[in-house]
Amino acid sequence: MRTTKPIWVALVAGYVSLALGDEPARAVAFGYAGSIVHLDVLRNGDSEVEPGGLGVLGRIDVHGAWGLQLGYSRKDDGTGGGGEIFLAQSGLYGYYAWEGQVSDTDRLRFYPKVGVAYTDFEETVPMTGTFSDGAIGPSVGFGVEWGGTRWGAVFDVGWTFVDVELSPGQEESLTVSAGFIGLIYCF
């Protein structure tokens, strides 16, 4: 389940953005990624789990304020009783950004986004085994960047809606609320 395919997709998208973008229309961000996964089936009496981990975002402005964003994150969390949940997400989004100067040296950028995300979900249950499934679903969100011409901070959130089958015949509808906060470099 823990595949490197999303990393290759991110690398290819990064190289394409280098070839297509105008200065400073490209950016890459690294930081903390956290999620709240709303579950149909309770885990130790809880209807949600909160996995956290690392993430990366890349963006390119393609025409004026219109652009594309690619994101990837890996997150995990315990479910109590020795169980674990692993979540990996890859998303491709279109966005429209508004950007302005808030001072002589600082800029502020806001963007709503819409796209699709692939969610890879794995759960380990003690004395039962490991169950996993992946699914593609619609995703919406927004982000805010603040900082100088090259370096800044980014806060990005999104909601993804997927159906997964973790054990044969048991389908769950998951709502993954994902947040990302990190450093961004524009080039």
N, C-alpha and C positions, 0 to 999 in steps of 0.2 A: 504494500500500500504506500509506503513512504517512498515516493518516486522522485526522480530528479527532473522529470519532464517539465514542470512549471519553471524550474530554474533556467532550462534551456530556452523556454519561451520568453522569459524576461531578458535573457542575454540577446536574443535575436531582436526583440523589440528595442532594446537599447542601441544596438548598432544601426537599426533602421532610423531611429530618432536622430542619431548623429548625422546621418546622410541627408535627412530631409529638413531639419529645423533651421531657423534663423536665430541669431543671438538675441537675448537669452531665453529662447523659447523652449529649452529643454531643462529638465530638473530630475534629480534623483534624491530620495529621502530614505534614511534608515532610522529605525526606532522601535519602540515598544508597541506591540499589537495585542489588544485584549478583546474578548468577545463575551457576550451573554447568549447562550444557546437555550431557547425556549423549547421544552420537550413535551411530546404527547404522553409518553410513558414516564412515570415518576422514577427517579433514581434516589434511593434512600429517603423517600418522602419529599424530595425536591423536584420542582417542575422546571428548574433551570440549572445549568452549570456555567462556570465562568473561567474558561481556559485562557491562559495568557502566554505570550512568547515574543518572538522577534518578527519584524516585517520589513518589507522594502516597497517603495512606490517609485514609479518612473512616470514622467509625463512629457508630452510634446504638444506644443501649440501648432496646429496644422493650417489654420486659416483664420486670421484675425484672432478673435477671442475663443474660437472653437478649438478643441483639442482632444487628445486621447490620453488615457491614464491606464497603466498596467500595475497591478499590485499582487503581492504574494506574502503570505504569513503562515507560520507554523506555531501552533498553540497546544498546550496540554494542561490537564487538571485532574486531580483526584476526585472520585465520586463517593468517598466514604466506604468503609468496609474493605479497603484494599483495591477497589476498582479504579480504573483510569480511563480518561477520554483524551483522544488525540484529534486535532482538527487542523487541516491544511486548506487554505483557500487561495485560489488564483482568480483574478478578476480583470476584465477588460471593460472600460467605461468611456463614454463620450461625455464631454463637459463643455460648458460655456462659462468663461471666467470674467469677472470684473476686477480690475486692478487699479489702484490709485496710490499716490504718494501721501503719507500721513505726516512726513517731515522732510527735511532736506536729504536725509540718508535712509529713511525707512519707507517701505512699501507695504501695502495690505492687499491681499488677493482673496476673493471669495468665489467658489464655484459649486453649483449643483451638478450632480452626475447621474447618469443612468447607464446600465449595461447588463452584462451577464457575469456570473461567477461560478466556478467549479469548486465544490466543497467536498473534500475527502474526509470522511468521518470514521473513526475507529474507536471501539469501546472494548476494554478488557474487563471481564467480570470474573472474580475469583471462583474457582472450582467449576466454572461453566465454560470459559474459553474467551476467544477474541472474535469479535464481529466487526465487519467493516463494509462500507459502501460509499460510493461517490455519486454525485449528481450535479447537473447544471441547472441553475435557476436564475430568475430575474433578480436584479439588484439595483437599489437606488441609494443615494447619499449626498453628502456635501463635504466641502473642505474649506479650511481657512489657512492661508500662509501669511506670515508676518516676518519682516526682516529687511536686510540690505539688498543690494543688487545681486550679490552672489550667495550669501549665506542667510539662513533664516530658520524659523520654526514652522512646523506644519501640524495641524490637527485635522484628521479626516475620519468621517464616520459613514457607515453604510449598513443597509439591511438587505439580507439575502434570504430568499424563500425556496427551500428544496424539500423533496420527498426522498427519504432513504429507506432501505430495507436492511436492517441490522441483523435480523435473524429471519430464516425462511418463513414467509407468510406474514411477517409483522412489519408493516410499513408505517413510518413516522413522518409527519410533516414538521420540519424544523424551521424556525425563524432564527437566523444568526444575526445578532446585532454586533457589528464589529467596529472597534475604535482604534485609531492609530495616532500616536504622537511621536514626533521625532525631529531630527535636524534635516534640513533640505539644502542642497547645493544646486544653484541654477547655472547653466552654462550654455 
